[in-house]
Amino acid sequence: MYETLTQVRVRYAETDQMNVVYYGNYAQYFEVGRVESIRNLGVSYKDIEEAGVIMPVVEMHVKYLRPAKYDDLLTIKTTLRQLPPEHRIEFFQEVFNESGKLLTSGRVVLVLYFLDAATNEKTHMPANLTEKLSPFFPAK
C-alpha cells in the first residue's frame, strides 16, 4: 500500500457566505493530493505527460461528513491500495481538519487505461512510475 499526506489551507475564495468550503472544491483538493502523491515518488504529472501519457479522470465518488471552513489547515490522505493494473489507477482519498476529524472521503479513478497523448490509444503505465510504486506492493 502506498500512502501520502498533503496539507492545504482553505482560501477565502473556496468558501461560500457561511465560510464553508464549497463542495465542488474537494475535487481540487483531491487533485492536489494525487499530484503531490506522485511527486513524492520522484515523478511529476508533467514528466508523465512529457513522456506522452495522459490520465483522464473517469470516476469520482465523494462522501461529505463535516464542513471545512475558511483558513482551516486540511490534510489530504491519498492512498493506493494496490499496484495499478494495466490501464487503471484508483486513488482513495480522505480530508481531515487540524483536529484530525475526517471531513470528506472519496475515490477517484484515473482512466480505465493510460492513453498515448499522440494517438489516444491505450498504453501501459509509464515504466518509471511502475518502478517507483512497486516497492510498496510486495508480491504475494
SULJOSUL-V955612 format. One record per pair of residues at least 4 apart in sequence whose ideal C-beta (glycine too) atoms are under 6 Angstrom apart, sorted by the first residue. I is the first residue (numbers start at 1). J is the second residue. Records with the same first field share a line. If there is no record, write none. Layout:
BEGIN
I->J, J
END
This chain:
BEGIN
1->81
2->80, 136
3->79
4->37, 40, 78
5->75, 77
6->33, 36, 76
7->73, 75
8->32, 74
9->73
10->14, 21, 68, 70, 72
12->70
14->21, 25
15->19, 20, 21, 70
16->20, 22
19->69, 70
20->67, 69
21->25, 68
26->62, 104
29->76, 95
30->93, 106, 108
33->76, 78, 93
34->78, 91
35->45
37->78
38->43
39->44
41->132
43->47, 128, 129, 132
48->53, 126
51->126
52->116, 117, 118
53->114, 126
54->115, 117
55->110, 111
56->111
57->110
58->109, 111, 112
59->109
60->108
61->106, 107
62->106
63->105
64->104
65->102, 103
66->103
68->72, 74, 103
72->97
73->98
74->95
75->96
76->95
77->94
78->91, 93
79->92
83->133, 137
84->89, 125
87->112, 113, 114, 122
88->112
89->110
90->109
91->108
92->107
93->106
94->102, 105
95->103, 104
96->100, 102
97->101, 103
113->122
114->123, 125
115->120
116->121, 123
125->129, 130
END
